[in-house]
Every structure is written in structure tokens, then in C-alpha cells.
Amino acid sequence: MAKDDDDLPPVSGCSKKTLLAPAHLVPLSVHELEAYVAELKAKIAQVKTDIKAKTAQRDAAEALFKS
């Protein structure tokens, strides 16, 4: 049985806890917070694109081996 990707150790060396740790936001101004949100949204969009690409690659490999 294949392992889920969530079961694999992180390749980047960052744990999930590190990646999801909130930044210290209190000293930031509203403008800085809005810029931070924009950066996060851009990062989320990139991650979603990466997920789609990896899913397509995995699906293609699975289809190849099912034949």
C-alpha cells in the first residue's frame, strides 16, 4: 500500500509546525499587514499550482503502471 504524501518527511527540512507558525504581527502597521496578506495569498496560489502539477504527475504515473 502506498503512503500518502502527508506521511512523508518534509523535503525542505521545515516541519509543518515551522511552516505554519504565525509571524509576530503585533508591531506591524495596517499597511504592512495588508502587504503580508498579499504575500501569503501569492504563496498560497503558488502552492496550489505546485499541488496541481504534482497531482497530474502522480496521476500520469499511476495510469502508466495500471496498464
C-alpha positions as CSV (number, residue, x, y, z in Angstrom):
1,M,0.0,0.0,0.0
2,A,1.4,3.4,-1.0
3,K,2.0,6.1,1.6
4,D,0.1,9.4,1.5
5,D,2.3,12.4,0.8
6,D,1.3,13.7,4.3
7,D,3.1,10.7,5.8
8,L,6.4,11.6,4.1
9,P,9.0,13.7,5.8
10,P,9.3,17.3,4.6
11,V,11.9,17.7,1.8
12,S,12.6,21.3,2.7
13,G,13.7,20.5,6.2
14,C,11.0,22.6,7.6
15,S,8.5,20.9,9.8
16,K,4.8,21.7,9.4
17,K,4.9,23.4,12.8
18,T,7.6,25.8,11.5
19,L,5.8,26.5,8.2
20,L,2.5,27.3,10.0
21,A,4.0,29.3,12.9
22,P,2.4,32.7,12.9
23,A,4.7,35.7,12.4
24,H,4.9,38.3,15.2
25,L,2.2,40.6,13.8
26,V,1.6,43.0,16.7
27,P,4.2,45.6,15.8
28,L,3.2,45.8,12.1
29,S,1.2,48.6,10.7
30,V,-2.1,48.1,8.8
31,H,-0.2,48.7,5.6
32,E,2.4,46.2,6.5
33,L,-0.2,43.6,7.5
34,E,-2.0,44.1,4.2
35,A,1.3,43.6,2.3
36,Y,1.9,40.5,4.4
37,V,-1.6,39.1,3.5
38,A,-0.9,39.8,-0.2
39,E,2.4,37.9,0.1
40,L,0.7,35.0,1.8
41,K,-2.0,34.9,-0.9
42,A,0.7,34.8,-3.6
43,K,2.4,32.0,-1.8
44,I,-0.9,30.1,-1.5
45,A,-1.5,30.5,-5.2
46,Q,2.0,29.1,-6.0
47,V,1.5,26.2,-3.6
48,K,-1.9,25.4,-5.3
49,T,-0.2,25.4,-8.7
50,D,2.5,23.1,-7.4
51,I,-0.1,20.7,-6.0
52,K,-1.9,20.6,-9.3
53,A,1.3,19.8,-11.1
54,K,2.3,17.1,-8.7
55,T,-1.1,15.6,-8.7
56,A,-1.1,15.5,-12.5
57,Q,2.4,13.9,-12.5
58,R,1.3,11.3,-9.9
59,D,-1.9,10.5,-11.8
60,A,0.1,10.0,-15.0
61,A,2.5,7.7,-13.3
62,E,-0.4,5.7,-11.8
63,A,-2.1,5.4,-15.1
64,L,1.1,4.2,-16.7
65,F,1.5,1.4,-14.1
66,K,-2.2,0.4,-14.3
67,S,-1.8,-0.5,-17.9
